[in-house]
Amino acid sequence: ILPLGFSLAIIALVTFFLSTRFNLSLYHVGIPSFLIFLLYLIFMYIIFRERKSDGNDVEKYKEKNLSKELVKFSFSAVVIIAVGFYLPIVGKELATIMHWSDSFVGVIFLALVTSFPEFVVSFSTARMGAIDMLLGNITGSNLFNIAIIFVIDVAYVKGNVLVSASPD
């Protein structure tokens, strides 16, 4: 319940800043995106402090090799990141060719395709019976996706990204 409540709070905050077009910036980075990122860090600290492993999973996975699992995890992450750099290019071309808005392609196609890895992970964790991990993946991913507004705002040098965004 805690991560879900935090997700709702941050979504409400982003909605507020988008609807009010709050335009206070430090250099080109919006104060609202900084505040969102700061809240994300605070929320993650609270979640970390509140939820410790009970140790029951240690026996279940004691035959696993940590370094081997880290290599597999890292390789999978690199593949997903590499493909992620190409997806916006394809999305922009799709929007141009089909005469669709960038918002439409982002909300429908890019969001759907980038959510597939999360769906597969969630499906796999459900089959393993790791329900806490499943819910943590879903809520944690949503929290992280909203928190990276700050990183995007830093990279977007034309001004405050939340003010520059279309009301769509």
GROMACS elastic network, one bead per residue, 0.5 to 0.9 nm:
[ bonds ]
;  ai    aj funct       b0    kb
    1     4     6  0.51963   500
    1     5     6  0.60557   500
    1     6     6  0.86080   500
    2     5     6  0.51813   500
    2     6     6  0.62438   500
    2     7     6  0.86536   500
    2    43     6  0.88587   500
    2    46     6  0.89649   500
    2    47     6  0.72207   500
    3     6     6  0.50100   500
    3     7     6  0.60821   500
    3     8     6  0.86515   500
    3    43     6  0.78254   500
    3    44     6  0.84662   500
    3    47     6  0.71150   500
    3   135     6  0.89520   500
    3   136     6  0.75859   500
    3   139     6  0.59924   500
    3   140     6  0.69797   500
    3   143     6  0.80362   500
    4     8     6  0.62534   500
    4     9     6  0.86254   500
    4   139     6  0.59206   500
    4   140     6  0.85863   500
    4   143     6  0.87635   500
    5     8     6  0.51518   500
    5     9     6  0.62077   500
    5    10     6  0.87459   500
    6     9     6  0.50254   500
    6    10     6  0.62319   500
    6    11     6  0.85361   500
    6    39     6  0.88617   500
    6    40     6  0.82317   500
    6    43     6  0.66758   500
    6   139     6  0.88535   500
    6   143     6  0.76822   500
    7    10     6  0.53008   500
    7    11     6  0.60822   500
    7    12     6  0.85364   500
    7    40     6  0.89678   500
    7   139     6  0.68017   500
    7   140     6  0.82249   500
    7   142     6  0.68130   500
    7   143     6  0.54754   500
    7   146     6  0.85685   500
    8    11     6  0.50553   500
    8    12     6  0.60495   500
    8    13     6  0.85554   500
    8   143     6  0.89786   500
    9    12     6  0.51448   500
    9    13     6  0.62366   500
    9    14     6  0.87704   500
   10    14     6  0.61777   500
   10    15     6  0.84942   500
   10    36     6  0.66828   500
   10    39     6  0.77171   500
   10    40     6  0.78763   500
   10   143     6  0.75896   500
   10   146     6  0.75102   500
   10   147     6  0.84970   500
   11    14     6  0.51416   500
   11    15     6  0.60787   500
   11    16     6  0.85340   500
   11   143     6  0.86001   500
   11   146     6  0.75352   500
   12    15     6  0.50260   500
   12    16     6  0.60975   500
   12    17     6  0.86939   500
   13    16     6  0.50435   500
   13    17     6  0.62624   500
   13    18     6  0.85887   500
   13    32     6  0.85166   500
   13    36     6  0.75579   500
   14    17     6  0.51601   500
   14    18     6  0.60292   500
   14    19     6  0.84771   500
   14    32     6  0.79517   500
   14    33     6  0.82697   500
   14    36     6  0.75908   500
   14   146     6  0.82002   500
   14   162     6  0.83071   500
   15    18     6  0.51418   500
   15    19     6  0.60141   500
   15    20     6  0.85120   500
   16    19     6  0.52643   500
   16    20     6  0.60908   500
   16    21     6  0.83524   500
   16    22     6  0.86274   500
   17    20     6  0.52854   500
   17    21     6  0.57821   500
   17    22     6  0.55629   500
   17    23     6  0.87283   500
   17    32     6  0.68053   500
   17    33     6  0.89838   500
   17   162     6  0.71933   500
   17   163     6  0.82494   500
   18    21     6  0.52042   500
   18    22     6  0.72355   500
   18   162     6  0.58767   500
   18   163     6  0.67383   500
   18   165     6  0.79178   500
   18   167     6  0.74922   500
   19    22     6  0.80878   500
   19   167     6  0.76422   500
   20    23     6  0.86946   500
   20   163     6  0.88762   500
   21   162     6  0.72063   500
   21   163     6  0.52468   500
   21   164     6  0.86994   500
   22    30     6  0.85910   500
   22    31     6  0.88092   500
   22    32     6  0.76179   500
   22   162     6  0.81127   500
   22   163     6  0.68499   500
   23    30     6  0.69044   500
   23    31     6  0.80586   500
   23    32     6  0.84197   500
   23   160     6  0.70173   500
   23   162     6  0.83147   500
   23   163     6  0.63043   500
   24    29     6  0.85881   500
   24    30     6  0.58906   500
   24    31     6  0.57886   500
   24    32     6  0.76700   500
   24   160     6  0.80858   500
   25    28     6  0.58854   500
   25    29     6  0.53151   500
   25    31     6  0.52033   500
   25    32     6  0.81903   500
   25   159     6  0.80572   500
   25   160     6  0.66375   500
   26    29     6  0.53943   500
   26    30     6  0.62917   500
   26    31     6  0.65897   500
   27    30     6  0.81144   500
   27   157     6  0.89893   500
   27   159     6  0.81994   500
   28   153     6  0.77886   500
   28   154     6  0.73725   500
   28   156     6  0.79566   500
   28   157     6  0.59708   500
   28   158     6  0.68526   500
   28   160     6  0.58146   500
   28   161     6  0.87739   500
   29    32     6  0.86847   500
   29    33     6  0.74372   500
   29    34     6  0.76311   500
   29   150     6  0.77805   500
   29   153     6  0.55770   500
   29   154     6  0.56253   500
   29   155     6  0.87692   500
   29   156     6  0.81436   500
   29   157     6  0.78344   500
   29   159     6  0.65897   500
   29   160     6  0.54224   500
   29   161     6  0.77097   500
   30    33     6  0.54701   500
   30    34     6  0.65796   500
   30    35     6  0.87946   500
   30   150     6  0.80485   500
   30   153     6  0.69664   500
   30   154     6  0.85708   500
   30   159     6  0.76323   500
   30   161     6  0.71183   500
   30   162     6  0.74472   500
   30   163     6  0.83508   500
   31    34     6  0.50513   500
   31    35     6  0.61257   500
   31    36     6  0.86524   500
   31   160     6  0.84419   500
   32    36     6  0.61436   500
   32    37     6  0.86572   500
   32   150     6  0.84701   500
   32   160     6  0.89356   500
   32   162     6  0.80297   500
   33    36     6  0.50023   500
   33    37     6  0.62427   500
   33    38     6  0.85817   500
   33   147     6  0.78332   500
   33   148     6  0.85637   500
   33   149     6  0.60084   500
   33   151     6  0.84509   500
   33   153     6  0.70051   500
   33   160     6  0.84035   500
   33   161     6  0.82625   500
   33   162     6  0.75667   500
   34    37     6  0.51662   500
   34    38     6  0.61358   500
   34    39     6  0.86226   500
   34   147     6  0.88702   500
   34   149     6  0.85370   500
   34   150     6  0.56662   500
   34   151     6  0.89027   500
   34   153     6  0.87418   500
   35    38     6  0.50211   500
   35    39     6  0.61242   500
   35    40     6  0.85413   500
   35   150     6  0.84982   500
   36    39     6  0.51723   500
   36    40     6  0.62059   500
   36    41     6  0.88292   500
   36   146     6  0.78211   500
   36   147     6  0.60904   500
   36   148     6  0.89067   500
   36   149     6  0.79222   500
   36   150     6  0.72891   500
   37    41     6  0.63641   500
   37    42     6  0.87025   500
   37   144     6  0.89751   500
   37   146     6  0.82162   500
   37   148     6  0.72228   500
   37   149     6  0.76728   500
   37   150     6  0.59816   500
   37   151     6  0.85767   500
   38    41     6  0.51855   500
   38    42     6  0.62843   500
   38    43     6  0.86049   500
   38   147     6  0.84169   500
   39    43     6  0.59677   500
   39    44     6  0.84767   500
   39   147     6  0.84380   500
   40    43     6  0.50602   500
   40    44     6  0.60838   500
   40    45     6  0.85645   500
   40   143     6  0.69715   500
   40   144     6  0.75409   500
   40   146     6  0.85383   500
   40   147     6  0.60594   500
   41    44     6  0.51213   500
   41    45     6  0.61895   500
   41    46     6  0.86799   500
   41   147     6  0.86598   500
   42    45     6  0.51213   500
   42    46     6  0.62732   500
   42    47     6  0.86902   500
   43    46     6  0.50732   500
   43    47     6  0.61429   500
   43    48     6  0.85126   500
   44    47     6  0.50605   500
   44    48     6  0.59864   500
   44    49     6  0.84564   500
   44   140     6  0.88432   500
   45    48     6  0.50604   500
   45    49     6  0.60504   500
   45    50     6  0.85295   500
   46    49     6  0.50856   500
   46    50     6  0.60382   500
   46    51     6  0.85390   500
   47    50     6  0.51311   500
   47    51     6  0.59318   500
   47    52     6  0.89676   500
   48    51     6  0.55497   500
   48    52     6  0.69901   500
   49    52     6  0.71526   500
   51    54     6  0.89454   500
   52    55     6  0.87451   500
   53    56     6  0.78288   500
   53    57     6  0.83723   500
   54    57     6  0.78910   500
   55    58     6  0.56352   500
   55    59     6  0.81835   500
   56    59     6  0.65668   500
   56    60     6  0.75196   500
   57    60     6  0.51233   500
   57    61     6  0.64133   500
   57    62     6  0.84348   500
   58    61     6  0.55871   500
   58    62     6  0.57817   500
   59    62     6  0.52189   500
   59    63     6  0.83939   500
   60    63     6  0.79970   500
   61    64     6  0.55357   500
   61    65     6  0.88884   500
   62    65     6  0.79989   500
   64    68     6  0.80551   500
   64    69     6  0.74621   500
   65    68     6  0.53856   500
   65    69     6  0.62172   500
   65    70     6  0.86801   500
   66    69     6  0.51229   500
   66    70     6  0.60826   500
   66    71     6  0.86630   500
   67    70     6  0.50235   500
   67    71     6  0.62327   500
   67    72     6  0.87217   500
   68    71     6  0.51772   500
   68    72     6  0.63590   500
   68    73     6  0.86121   500
   69    72     6  0.51259   500
   69    73     6  0.60326   500
   69    74     6  0.84931   500
   70    74     6  0.59465   500
   70    75     6  0.84793   500
   71    74     6  0.50887   500
   71    75     6  0.60734   500
   71    76     6  0.85683   500
   72    75     6  0.51895   500
   72    76     6  0.61942   500
   72    77     6  0.85843   500
   73    76     6  0.52368   500
   73    77     6  0.61689   500
   73    78     6  0.87149   500
   74    77     6  0.50258   500
   74    78     6  0.61618   500
   74    79     6  0.87094   500
   75    78     6  0.51722   500
   75    79     6  0.63583   500
   75    80     6  0.87619   500
   76    79     6  0.52414   500
   76    80     6  0.63129   500
   76    81     6  0.86811   500
   77    80     6  0.51568   500
   77    81     6  0.61193   500
   77    82     6  0.85844   500
   78    81     6  0.50699   500
   78    82     6  0.60506   500
   78    83     6  0.86181   500
   79    82     6  0.51522   500
   79    83     6  0.62616   500
   79    84     6  0.84716   500
   80    83     6  0.52959   500
   80    84     6  0.60117   500
   80    85     6  0.88988   500
   80   117     6  0.83050   500
   81    85     6  0.65255   500
   82    85     6  0.55134   500
   82    86     6  0.71043   500
   83    86     6  0.52952   500
   83    87     6  0.64421   500
   84    87     6  0.52940   500
   84    88     6  0.74967   500
   84   114     6  0.77822   500
   85    88     6  0.67230   500
   85    89     6  0.78282   500
   86    89     6  0.55176   500
   86    90     6  0.66096   500
   86    91     6  0.88402   500
   87    90     6  0.51666   500
   87    91     6  0.60360   500
   87    92     6  0.86189   500
   87   110     6  0.72460   500
   87   113     6  0.87223   500
   87   114     6  0.86616   500
   88    92     6  0.60272   500
   88    93     6  0.85189   500
   88   106     6  0.85659   500
   88   110     6  0.75524   500
   89    92     6  0.52461   500
   89    93     6  0.62921   500
   89    94     6  0.86183   500
   90    93     6  0.51045   500
   90    94     6  0.60652   500
   90    95     6  0.86130   500
   91    94     6  0.50245   500
   91    95     6  0.61648   500
   91    96     6  0.86099   500
   91   102     6  0.79619   500
   91   105     6  0.64371   500
   91   106     6  0.73203   500
   91   109     6  0.75613   500
   91   110     6  0.67755   500
   92    95     6  0.51206   500
   92    96     6  0.61842   500
   92    97     6  0.86304   500
   92   102     6  0.68811   500
   92   105     6  0.79464   500
   92   106     6  0.89590   500
   93    96     6  0.50875   500
   93    97     6  0.60328   500
   93    98     6  0.84349   500
   94    97     6  0.52441   500
   94    98     6  0.59503   500
   94    99     6  0.81165   500
   94   100     6  0.78710   500
   94   105     6  0.76987   500
   95    98     6  0.53711   500
   95    99     6  0.56101   500
   95   101     6  0.60669   500
   95   102     6  0.60023   500
   95   104     6  0.82418   500
   95   105     6  0.62182   500
   96    99     6  0.51131   500
   96   100     6  0.66011   500
   96   101     6  0.80874   500
   96   102     6  0.84550   500
   97   100     6  0.79065   500
   98   101     6  0.89723   500
  100   103     6  0.83723   500
  100   104     6  0.66537   500
  100   105     6  0.69567   500
  101   104     6  0.52615   500
  101   105     6  0.65140   500
  101   106     6  0.86238   500
  102   105     6  0.52370   500
  102   106     6  0.60010   500
  102   107     6  0.85307   500
  103   106     6  0.50346   500
  103   107     6  0.59763   500
  103   108     6  0.84025   500
  103   166     6  0.82739   500
  103   168     6  0.68018   500
  104   107     6  0.52836   500
  104   108     6  0.59541   500
  104   109     6  0.78657   500
  104   168     6  0.87884   500
  105   108     6  0.53587   500
  105   109     6  0.51927   500
  105   110     6  0.63831   500
  105   111     6  0.84047   500
  106   109     6  0.58392   500
  106   111     6  0.60378   500
  106   112     6  0.87359   500
  107   110     6  0.64180   500
  107   111     6  0.54108   500
  107   112     6  0.77178   500
  108   111     6  0.57541   500
  108   112     6  0.59834   500
  108   113     6  0.86568   500
  109   112     6  0.51272   500
  109   113     6  0.60780   500
  109   114     6  0.84582   500
  110   113     6  0.52108   500
  110   114     6  0.59211   500
  110   115     6  0.82909   500
  111   114     6  0.53024   500
  111   115     6  0.59644   500
  111   116     6  0.87883   500
  112   115     6  0.51606   500
  112   116     6  0.65149   500
  113   116     6  0.53993   500
  113   117     6  0.80609   500
  114   117     6  0.66167   500
  114   118     6  0.77997   500
  115   118     6  0.52064   500
  115   119     6  0.61608   500
  115   120     6  0.87389   500
  116   120     6  0.61794   500
  116   121     6  0.85864   500
  117   120     6  0.51317   500
  117   121     6  0.61752   500
  117   122     6  0.85215   500
  118   121     6  0.50434   500
  118   122     6  0.59582   500
  118   123     6  0.83996   500
  118   137     6  0.74718   500
  118   138     6  0.74177   500
  118   141     6  0.82091   500
  119   122     6  0.50414   500
  119   123     6  0.59553   500
  119   124     6  0.84556   500
  119   138     6  0.86730   500
  120   123     6  0.50395   500
  120   124     6  0.60403   500
  120   125     6  0.85375   500
  121   124     6  0.50873   500
  121   125     6  0.60904   500
  121   126     6  0.85246   500
  121   134     6  0.76868   500
  121   137     6  0.80147   500
  122   125     6  0.51489   500
  122   126     6  0.61188   500
  122   127     6  0.86517   500
  122   131     6  0.87271   500
  122   133     6  0.80825   500
  122   134     6  0.50241   500
  122   135     6  0.78858   500
  122   137     6  0.69252   500
  122   138     6  0.74301   500
  123   126     6  0.51352   500
  123   127     6  0.63213   500
  123   128     6  0.87429   500
  123   134     6  0.78538   500
  124   127     6  0.50955   500
  124   128     6  0.62440   500
  124   129     6  0.86360   500
  124   130     6  0.87278   500
  124   134     6  0.84785   500
  125   129     6  0.61507   500
  125   130     6  0.51261   500
  125   131     6  0.66603   500
  125   132     6  0.88237   500
  125   133     6  0.67031   500
  125   134     6  0.55767   500
  126   130     6  0.57941   500
  126   131     6  0.57543   500
  126   133     6  0.84967   500
  126   134     6  0.63558   500
  127   130     6  0.76330   500
  127   131     6  0.88805   500
  128   131     6  0.82294   500
  129   132     6  0.86855   500
  129   133     6  0.89729   500
  129   134     6  0.88241   500
  130   133     6  0.53347   500
  130   134     6  0.62885   500
  130   135     6  0.89180   500
  131   135     6  0.62454   500
  131   136     6  0.83706   500
  132   135     6  0.52813   500
  132   136     6  0.59284   500
  132   137     6  0.84627   500
  133   137     6  0.59437   500
  133   138     6  0.86311   500
  134   137     6  0.51416   500
  134   138     6  0.64380   500
  134   139     6  0.87957   500
  135   138     6  0.51736   500
  135   139     6  0.60980   500
  135   140     6  0.80235   500
  136   139     6  0.53634   500
  136   140     6  0.53768   500
  136   141     6  0.79110   500
  137   140     6  0.51920   500
  137   141     6  0.57230   500
  137   142     6  0.84230   500
  138   141     6  0.53311   500
  138   142     6  0.63491   500
  138   143     6  0.87699   500
  139   142     6  0.51450   500
  139   143     6  0.61973   500
  139   144     6  0.85950   500
  140   143     6  0.50803   500
  140   144     6  0.60496   500
  140   145     6  0.84775   500
  141   144     6  0.50533   500
  141   145     6  0.59531   500
  141   146     6  0.85704   500
  142   145     6  0.51171   500
  142   146     6  0.63217   500
  142   147     6  0.85949   500
  143   146     6  0.53376   500
  143   147     6  0.61502   500
  143   148     6  0.88482   500
  144   148     6  0.62534   500
  145   148     6  0.54972   500
  145   149     6  0.74022   500
  146   149     6  0.57149   500
  146   150     6  0.84345   500
  147   150     6  0.61968   500
  147   151     6  0.78467   500
  148   152     6  0.61762   500
  148   153     6  0.83565   500
  149   152     6  0.50571   500
  149   153     6  0.59622   500
  149   154     6  0.86328   500
  149   161     6  0.79152   500
  149   162     6  0.82887   500
  150   154     6  0.62673   500
  150   155     6  0.87081   500
  150   161     6  0.87088   500
  151   154     6  0.51279   500
  151   155     6  0.63628   500
  151   156     6  0.86592   500
  152   155     6  0.50105   500
  152   156     6  0.59752   500
  152   161     6  0.75283   500
  153   156     6  0.50381   500
  153   157     6  0.74362   500
  153   159     6  0.77914   500
  153   160     6  0.63141   500
  153   161     6  0.52780   500
  153   162     6  0.79823   500
  154   157     6  0.67414   500
  154   160     6  0.87147   500
  154   161     6  0.87368   500
  156   159     6  0.66932   500
  156   160     6  0.76923   500
  156   161     6  0.67280   500
  157   160     6  0.80536   500
  157   161     6  0.87632   500
  158   161     6  0.80705   500
  158   164     6  0.84769   500
  159   162     6  0.88755   500
  159   163     6  0.78912   500
  159   164     6  0.70487   500
  160   163     6  0.54383   500
  160   164     6  0.61272   500
  160   165     6  0.87234   500
  161   165     6  0.60446   500
  162   165     6  0.53635   500
  162   166     6  0.86439   500
  163   166     6  0.80246   500
  165   168     6  0.81106   500
